Amino acid sequence: MKLLSLVTLILLLSISLHAQDMKNFKLYSPTEDAEKALAQKVNEAKAAGKHVFVQIGGNWCIWCARFHDFITKDASIDSLIKANYIVYHLNYSQENENDKLLARFGYPQRFGFPVFIILDAKGNRLHTQNSAYLEEGKGYSKRRVTEFFENWSPKALDPASYKKK
């Protein structure tokens, strides 16, 4: 009986901690002018010779929180992103679905959340990624996520990378 009570207590505590973590998760800004903010990120990418990685989701999205934690806590993935991308978190929530912007990018919300878009330094959409293909268990696959970021980096799309020497 004591063991059952202990297991129940641990389970309830972990559920409570998870809910508390999501209350503190504030990566997305529902009130932000997303078109203006994204245009600024595109300008930053152009100046830096990078692409823009757009993570679409909301502060309500557990998989958005998991992905953010995964890519920022893994040093090799974090370095890969910082070397090749300017990151923008595009809000999708009841307060603001950013319909106009998402229509411009071909309605990526059809894949669920988070969903990722890669833009070139001119703001052109290069790729839309369904994040479910990067998942593994209750998290993400390091191999798949790394391949995704490597395959859509500026170097991977540079024709000079494929010239024979």
Secondary structure, DSSP 8 states (H G I E B T S, - for coil): -HHHHHHHHHHHHHHHHHHHHHHH-----TTS-HHHHHHHHHHHHHHHT-EEEEEEE-TT-HHHHHHHHHHHHSHHHHHHHHHHEEEEEEE-SSS---HHHHHHTT-GGGG-SSEEEEE-TTS-EEEEEEGGGGEETTEE-HHHHHHHHHHTSTTTT-GGGG---
